[in-house]
């Protein structure tokens, strides 16, 4: 009897260790599909846009929307204006545009993206976001906008996230934070 309890405890601890070791991998998806538009989610302004533009140039989609939060200021300039200057400098104004978003969460950003998608008649949409955020972003967009077909591409930033999350303090914080947000989505936001 005592041996069987010990065996159960050992098995539970081993299972938890295996699951914990895979926590980072379970968050990340990178499955871009041919689309009508690419939407680069707001929240990061270097790696995400670079990945979106890379996919545009590979011919994955004919248009990229760079989401930029309307209320964000960088010193005295609105982030949307900085994004527009960036887009103007690319020389691809007919293929890249800024999509202004007011929401500060992925859940809220979904509503702000719809007018941009409608402006070009998109139905198949590729979401580009940080690697750790891909699974949750895809779940939110698919749930809130079932009339669209979504896929997702990961923008990798090794200073922020890695699968071996327990080896780096920043990776551990990012992984824990994203799991908390994912659980919140599953338990609360999905149902409102």
N, C-alpha and C positions, 0 to 999 in steps of 0.2 A: 504494500500500500504506500509506504513512504517512498519507495523507489519510483513508483509511477507518478507521484506528485512532483518529484524532482525532475523526472523526464519531461513532464508537461511544461514545467517552468523553463527548463533548458530549451525546449522546442519553441516556446513563445518568445524567449529572448533572442534566439537565433533568427526566427522569422522577422522580428522587429529590426534586428541588425541588417538583414538582407534588404528589407523594405527601405530602411533609412539610407542605406548605401546607394539606392536607386532613386532617391528623392529628386535629384536634379534631372536625371534622364526622363522621369515621368512628367516633368513640367514642359519639356522642350519638344517641339515638332518642327520639321523643316520639309514641307511637302508642297512646294510651289507647283501650281498647275497653270496651263495656258488660260489667260483671262482677258476680259474686256478692259479692266482697269486695275491698277495697283494703288492701294491706300497705305501710305506710310503713317503709322499712328504717332500722335504727339507724345511728348515726354522725353525725347532724346533727340538731339539735333546733329549728330555726326554720323554714327554708325548706321542708324536706321535709314536716313536719306541716301547714304552711299549704297546700301544694299538695294534699295528701291530703284535707284538709277542704274545699277548694275543689271538688274533683272529687266528693266526697260530696254537697255542696249542689247540684251540677249534675245529680245523679241518675245518675251513672255506675255507682254501686254503692250498696247499702243499708247497708253496714257498713264501717268503717275500723278496722284494727288498727295501733296505733302501737308499733313494736318499740322496746323499751328494754332496754339491757344490765343484767343483774342485778348484776354486780360493780362497775359504775361508781358512784363517789361524787362528788357535787358538794358540797364542803366536808364536812359530816357527814350528808348525806342521800343515800339510794340514788336513782339515776336513775329506777328503776321507781316509787318513791313520788312523786317530783316529777311524773312523767308521769301518774300516777293523779290527783293534785291538779289538774293541767291539764285532764284529761278531765272530772273532776267539775265544774270551773268552766265547761265548755262547755254543760252542761245537756242533753247528748245522750247520756247514759249507755247507752241502748239501741242507739245507732248507732255509738258510738266506744268502743273499749276498748284497754287496754294488753296487748301480747303480750310477755311476758318472754323475753329471749334471753340465753343464756350465752356463745355464740360471739363471737369478736372478728373474724370474717371473714365475708364473704358466703357462702362455702362452708359454714361452720358454722351460720350463721343459718338456712339452709334447713331444717335438722333441727328447730330450735326453733319455726319457724312452723307446721309441720304440725298440732300439737294445736290451735292457734288456728283454723286453717282448718276442721278437722274439727268444732270446737265449733258451727259454724253451717252445716255441710254444704256449704261452698263448693267449686265445681269450676272456675269461671272467676275468675281472680285478676288484679288490676291491681297491679303493683309500682310504687311511687313512690320514686324515689331521685334523687340529684344528677345533673344533666345528663351529666356526664362518665362517670358510673358506669352509665348505663342499659344499654348494649349488653352489657357483661360480666355485670351482674346478671341480665339476661334469659337469657343463655346458660347461666349456672349454674343458675338455677331450672328452666329447661326440661330441662336435662340430668339434674338430680338428682330432679326430680319430674315425670316424663313423664305421670303420670295427671291432671295439672291442665293447664288451658289458661291460659297467661300472656300478658299484654300489659304494656307499660311506659309510664310517664309521667315526664317530666323536670321536676325542681324546679330552676329556673334561679336561679343566684346569681352575678351578674356580678363580684363581688369575688373569686370563687374560680376561675372558668373562663370562657373565651370561645373562639370558633372561631379568631380571629386570635391564637393562643397565643404567637407570637413577639413580640408587641407589649407583653406584660405579664409581668413576672417570675413572679408567682404563677400565672398561667395556664400558663406554660411548665413550671413545676414540677409542677402538677397533671396536665397532659397527659403529660409524661414518666412520672410515677409510675403513671398509669392504664394507659399502654401497657405498662409493665413488668409490672403485675399481669395484664393481659390476655394477654400472652405466657406468663406463668407458668401461667395457667389452661389455655391451649391445649396447652402442652408437658408440664406436670406434673399439676396437680390434676384435669383432665378424666379422666385415666387411672387414678386411684387408687380 
